[in-house]
Amino acid sequence: MRVKMRPAMNLGSTDFLQRLAKESGYIVMDADGKCWLKDAGGNAMQFVDGFGHHYSPELPRSIFDDFRKASLIRQDRDAPGELGLVFRLTADGIQRGTS
């Protein structure tokens, strides 16, 4: 049975920030402008819903924009271009995500 992707509407900015910090993750913005969370190994970051189903939500653009405005993330210009645009937590982002 195929599990449908769950919307990220129950996840807030703190949930995303904490997971990025905990898993040394990063954000990839694809060619369509959609933002996805990746773990340190480059795999889609998995969340678990209340029913135990695993899913990889898209990071809402509004949260991405808030992270940028607050200087919690910055573009990694050294990352390979085929991934899309890569954004990593700043020192402040890591601190806020782990506190």
C-alpha positions, 0 to 999 in steps of 0.5 A: 500500500502506498502512503500519501504525502502528509501536508506539513500544516501540523508542523511549525517552524520550530519543528523544522528548525529543531530537526535540521539542527538535530540531524545536521540537515540542510534545505534544498530548493529545487528548480520549481522553488520547492524546499525540501529537508535533507539529513546529513547523508542527503536523504529526505528527512523523515517525519512520523505522523500520529498514525506511525506513517513516515513522510517527507514534508515540503518546507513551506515557503513562508517558513523558509522565508522567515528562516532567511530573514532571521539569518537562521539559514544561509546559502551554501555556494560550495554545494554541488549545483545539481542538487538545487540551491542548498541552504544550511543553518547558521551558527544562530540557527543551530543554537536556536534549533538546539535550545 
